[in-house]
Amino acid sequence: MCKEMEKKRHEDLAEIHLGNLRKESHTIISNQLSKTVLIDSEKEILAKEQCIIKKTLNGAYRLDKIPNKKIIYHAYSGCYSETLTKAIKDNRLMSTILAQYFDGSIYYLSAEVFWINQGGMAIPPHQDRSYSSEKQLSIIVPLSLNINSKYAMSYSGVEEGTTLDHNLSISNMVYYAKSIQQYVFSVNYKPTDIILHTQYSMHKSRSMPRDGKRITYARYLAKRNN
C-alpha cells in the first residue's frame, strides 16, 4: 500500500511539473539534492576540469574568452560527476517525469557542465531549439552553494511551442534570441533544487565581474532513443 501511495504521489507531482513545462517551458523541483551531494559533485567536476585542461583526461570542451586565463566555459563530455549521476538516476520523481515526458519511450542521458566565470562570457538569451530542434529535456543542477542571483542563469516563462527568431553571434559563436523586450527573467531556484527545461525555454545569464564567485552548473540532456 505504501509503495502504491508513493507511486501515486510521484505521478501527481509529475503532472504538476509537466503542466509547468507546457505553460512556461521550465519547472523547478525543490529540495531534491543534499548539500553534501552538491559539494562532493562540484569537487569531482572541478578536478576533472583540470585534468581535461591538462589533457590527462579526454573531453570535448570550449574555453572561456578570458585573457591570459585557461578556464572552461562549457564541457560537452568527460567532465561529469558519478555521485550526481547516481543521485539523478535514483530520483524516482525525476524518472516518473521523464517517462511521462517521452510517453514511455526509451530515452538516454548525456552529461555536460557549464560555468558562469569571473570576467567571462555571458549566456545570451536563447532557446535550445536554436541549436537542436528535436524533443529534449534538460536537467539543470546548480552545484555552487553560494549563487549570486544577479549573475546566475535566469528564466522567463515561454509557452511550450513558442518559437523565437535567433541570430548567430560570429564573435562568440552562440545564438541569441531577437526581440525579447517583453520577457521578464528571474532566478527562482536555489542550491538543492533541480531545474527542468525544454528546447523552447528562454534562459540567459549576465556577464560576471572579475571579483565575482564562479558558478558551476551540471546539465543532463535527455533525448528519445530513436
Residue, then its C-alpha position, 0 to 999 in steps of 0.5 A: m500500500c505504501k509503495e502504491m501511495e508513493k507511486k501515486r504521489h510521484e505521478d501527481l507531482a509529475e503532472i504538476h511539473l509537466g503542466n509547468l513545462r507546457k505553460e512556461s517551458h521550465t519547472i523547478i523541483s525543490n529540495q531534491l539534492s543534499k548539500t553534501v551531494l552538491i559539494d562532493s559533485e562540484k569537487e569531482i567536476l572541478a578536478k576533472e576540469q583540470c585534468i581535461i585542461k591538462k589533457t590527462l583526461n579526454g573531453a570535448y570542451r570550449l574555453d572561456k574568452i578570458p585573457n591570459k586565463k585557461i578556464i572552461y566555459h562549457a564541457y560537452s563530455g568527460c567532465y561529469s560527476e558519478t555521485l550526481t549521476k547516481a543521485i539523478k538516476d535514483n530520483r524516482l520523481m525525476s524518472t516518473i517525469l521523464a517517462q511521462y515526458f517521452d510517453g514511455s519511450i526509451y530515452y538516454l542521458s548525456a552529461e555536460v557542465f557549464w560555468i558562469n566565470q569571473g570576467g567571462m562570457a555571458i549566456p545570451p538569451h536563447q532557446d535550445r531549439s536554436y541549436s537542436s530542434e528535436k524533443q529534449l529535456s534538460i536537467i539543470v543542477p546548480l552545484s555552487l552553494n553560494i549563487n549570486s542571483k544577479y549573475a546566475m542563469s535566469y528564466s522567463g516563462v515561454e509557452e511550450g511551442t513558442t518559437l523565437d527568431h535567433n541570430l548567430s553571434i560570429s564573435n562568440m559563436v552562440y545564438y541569441a534570441k531577437s526581440i525579447q523586450q517583453y520577457v521578464f527573467s528571474v532566478n527562482y531556484k536555489p542550491t538543492d533544487i533541480i531545474l527542468h527545461t525544454q528546447y523552447s525555454m528562454h534562459k540567459s545569464r549576465s556577464m560576471p565581474r572579475d571579483g565575482k564567485r564562479i558558478t558551476y552548473a551540471r546539465y543532463l540532456a535527455k533525448r528519445n532513443n530513436 
